[in-house]
Amino acid sequence: MEQLAAESLVFTDLSESHDVSAQHPDRVAQMKTAMLAWRVRMGVAGISGCR
């Protein structure tokens, strides 16, 4: 049920004005891992300004 609530924010908080990362630390960790993997694949992992 918690995941359904988080997914519903996509439709109700279109401007992303509510930071829900503290409520979903596991999802944040998954997203950070995926982003880092993408940056490595794109060859931008070491470029300044990319976090």
C-alpha positions in Angstrom: 0.0 0.0 0.0 2.9 2.4 0.8 4.2 2.0 -2.8 0.8 2.8 -4.2 0.7 6.0 -2.2 4.2 7.0 -3.4 3.2 6.3 -7.0 0.1 8.4 -6.6 2.4 11.4 -5.8 3.5 11.3 -9.4 0.0 12.5 -10.4 -0.8 14.8 -7.4 2.5 16.6 -7.0 3.4 17.4 -10.6 5.6 20.3 -9.6 7.6 18.0 -7.2 7.2 20.5 -4.4 7.1 17.8 -1.6 10.3 16.0 -0.8 9.3 12.5 0.2 12.8 11.0 0.1 13.0 10.6 3.9 9.8 8.6 3.8 11.2 6.3 1.1 15.0 5.7 1.8 15.1 2.3 0.1 13.7 3.8 -3.1 16.1 6.7 -2.9 19.0 4.2 -2.6 17.8 2.3 -5.6 17.5 5.5 -7.7 21.0 6.7 -6.7 22.4 3.3 -7.7 20.6 3.4 -11.0 21.7 7.0 -11.7 25.4 6.2 -10.9 25.3 3.1 -13.2 23.8 5.3 -16.0 26.5 8.0 -15.5 29.2 5.3 -15.7 27.7 4.0 -18.9 27.5 7.5 -20.4 31.1 8.3 -19.4 30.1 11.2 -17.2 30.7 9.8 -13.7 33.8 11.9 -13.1 32.6 15.1 -14.5 32.3 18.0 -12.1 28.7 19.1 -11.4 27.2 15.6 -11.9 26.0 14.2 -8.6 
